[in-house]
Amino acid sequence: MKDYPVIVSNVFTFGMLEPGQGANIVSQPVSADEVRNVLNNVPWVSAIGHKEVADIATEQLGTPIPFHRSTVKLEPGRHVLYLCQYYGPRLPEGCAKLPEGATLAWRRVTVIVDEEP
């Protein structure tokens, strides 16, 4: 992941930070258009760990988003995480589109090192 400044994932966890690292997490809602534009213009990698979510994100963005379960470490000032957040009932296995009432929202997550001890 180090070689890619942009990571697309369906999850954000504190395990993406170094142990003991203090940081401020900035999370901003963004449009699918912004995500599509970024992915078409900078190196990026997928860390979407659910095939169904990767398929739905691909459909929504019109850009292939591969299923790629991996460990992510976010380096402050280096990485931007585009979070593909699913809201709705549990997706059935093999689901290729969102169930009624479900949504897929995008967030841009950045990490800023906390200078305070």
N, C-alpha and C positions, 0 to 999 in steps of 0.2 A: 504494500500500500504506500510505502514511502515515496515511490516515484510518481504518484498521482496526487495532485493538489485537491482534487474533488473526489469525494466518496459518496455513493448513493447507497442508502441503507433503509431498512424498514424498522430499525431500532436504534435508540441511543441509550447507553448505560454508562455509569461511572467507571466501569471496567475498561472503557476506552481511554481513560486517563492513566498516567503513571501512578503507581501506589504512593500515597502520601503527598501527591501533587495538589496544591491549592490552585483553584482556577475559578474564573467566572465563566459561566455558560451563557451565551447569547443565542436565543432562539427567536427567529422571525418567521411569520407565515409568508409564503411566497406562492406565486402562481405557477401552474404547470408550464405556461409560456416561458417564464423566467428559467425554470429548470431545463426545458428543452433548449433554450438559447445557450445556456452555459454548457450543456453536454455536447452541443454541436461545435463549441469553440475552444474548449480546453481539454487536456488529458484527464480522464476520469476512470474510475473502476467501480464495479458493483459489489456490494456486500449484502445484497438482499438474500436473506436466508430462507425464504419461502417461495417456492416455484409459482404458486398461484398469485402472490402479490407481485412478483417480477412480471408475470404475464399481463396482469391488469395494468401495471405501470407502463409496460410497453405499449399497450393499447391506448392508454390515456395520452402518452407523450408522442406516440408515433416514432419512437426511437427504441431500438432493441435494448432492453435492460435484462442482462442475463441473471439467472439464478446463480448465486455464488456465495455459499456459506463460508464465512471466513472470520478471522479475528481482526478487529480494527483497533489501532492505537492512534489517537488524534494528537498531533503535535501542535501546540499553540502557535499561531501565526503562520502555520504551514498548510493545514488542512481545513477544508470546508466540508461539512457533512450535509448532504441534502437528504432529509428524512422523509420517507414516503410512509405517512402514518395512516393506517387503516382504522376506520371507525365503523363498527357494526357488529352483527352477529358473527360467530365463528364461521370462517369460510369452509365450505365442504371440500373434501379432497377432490382435486381436478377442476375446481371452479375456475372458469375463464372470464367471468364478468362479475361485477359487483351485484350482490343481492339487493333487492328493493330496500330502500332506506339506508343503505351503507354508503359511505363516502371514502375517498382517498384524498388526504390533504397533504400538502408539501410544506416543509419548514426548512429554513437554512440555519444550521447550528454551527457556531464557531466557539472556540475555546480561547480565552484570554488568561494568561498567567496571572495569578493573584500574587502581588508583590509583598503582601502582608504575611508574616509568619503564622 
